Amino acid sequence: MATPILGGTAFDFGVAAQDPTQPQNVTASAPSVQQAINLESAADTVSLSDGAQIRLLRTQGQTVPQIAANTALSTQAVNSYLGIAETTSPQK
């Protein structure tokens, strides 16, 4: 189960880390605009464990049945990850 975290700009990747006091000359060795665009479109991904994914969905307001459906886990497994003890009514 992977949840991508999108973002990042050319600045984040060091493209803009240049001395502003130096004049900028465009030469063959300078990074091209296409290279900067490629850096901006690069996306990092983070894979969350089942437990972390379940806790995240819970903090976002999803119910146990919704989380179970979204993660393809049983409600018992979701309850276990959330530390919810299932109560059973006494049998008569």
C-alpha positions as CSV (number, residue, x, y, z in Angstrom):
1,M,0.0,0.0,0.0
2,A,1.7,3.2,-1.1
3,T,0.6,6.7,-0.7
4,P,2.5,9.1,-2.9
5,I,3.6,12.5,-1.5
6,L,3.7,14.9,-4.4
7,G,5.6,18.1,-4.6
8,G,9.0,19.6,-4.7
9,T,10.2,22.4,-6.9
10,A,13.4,23.0,-8.7
11,F,14.5,25.1,-5.8
12,D,14.0,22.2,-3.4
13,F,16.3,20.1,-5.6
14,G,19.1,22.7,-5.7
15,V,18.5,24.2,-9.2
16,A,18.1,27.7,-7.8
17,A,21.1,27.4,-5.4
18,Q,23.4,29.8,-7.3
19,D,25.3,32.9,-6.3
20,P,22.9,35.8,-7.1
21,T,25.9,38.2,-7.2
22,Q,27.4,36.5,-10.2
23,P,26.0,37.3,-13.6
24,Q,24.3,34.3,-15.3
25,N,25.7,33.4,-18.6
26,V,23.8,30.8,-20.7
27,T,26.4,28.3,-21.9
28,A,26.3,24.8,-23.1
29,S,27.3,23.6,-19.6
30,A,24.5,25.4,-17.8
31,P,21.4,23.3,-16.9
32,S,18.8,23.6,-19.5
33,V,15.2,24.6,-18.9
34,Q,14.2,21.0,-19.7
35,Q,16.4,19.7,-17.0
36,A,14.8,22.1,-14.5
37,I,11.3,21.0,-15.6
38,N,12.3,17.3,-15.2
39,L,13.5,18.1,-11.6
40,E,10.2,19.8,-10.8
41,S,8.1,16.8,-12.1
42,A,10.1,14.3,-10.0
43,A,7.8,12.9,-7.2
44,D,8.8,11.1,-4.1
45,T,6.7,8.3,-2.8
46,V,6.4,6.9,0.7
47,S,5.0,3.5,1.5
48,L,3.1,3.3,4.8
49,S,2.7,0.2,6.8
50,D,-0.8,-1.2,7.2
51,G,-0.9,0.1,10.7
52,A,0.2,3.6,9.8
53,Q,-2.2,3.7,6.8
54,I,-5.1,2.7,9.1
55,R,-4.2,5.2,11.8
56,L,-4.0,7.9,9.1
57,L,-7.4,7.1,7.7
58,R,-8.9,7.1,11.2
59,T,-7.5,10.5,11.9
60,Q,-9.0,11.7,8.6
61,G,-12.4,10.7,10.0
62,Q,-13.1,7.4,8.3
63,T,-15.0,4.7,10.2
64,V,-13.7,1.2,10.8
65,P,-16.0,-0.3,8.0
66,Q,-14.7,2.4,5.6
67,I,-11.1,1.7,6.5
68,A,-11.6,-2.0,6.1
69,A,-13.1,-1.5,2.6
70,N,-10.4,0.9,1.5
71,T,-7.5,-1.3,2.7
72,A,-9.0,-4.7,1.9
73,L,-8.5,-5.8,5.5
74,S,-11.1,-7.3,7.8
75,T,-12.8,-5.2,10.4
76,Q,-11.1,-7.4,13.0
77,A,-7.7,-6.5,11.6
78,V,-8.5,-2.8,11.5
79,N,-9.7,-2.9,15.1
80,S,-6.5,-4.7,16.1
81,Y,-4.3,-2.0,14.5
82,L,-6.4,0.7,16.2
83,G,-6.3,-1.0,19.6
84,I,-10.0,-1.4,19.7
85,A,-11.1,-4.4,21.7
86,E,-14.2,-6.0,20.3
87,T,-16.9,-6.5,22.9
88,T,-19.2,-9.4,22.8
89,S,-22.5,-9.4,24.5
90,P,-22.9,-12.2,27.1
91,Q,-24.7,-15.2,25.9
92,K,-27.8,-16.3,27.8
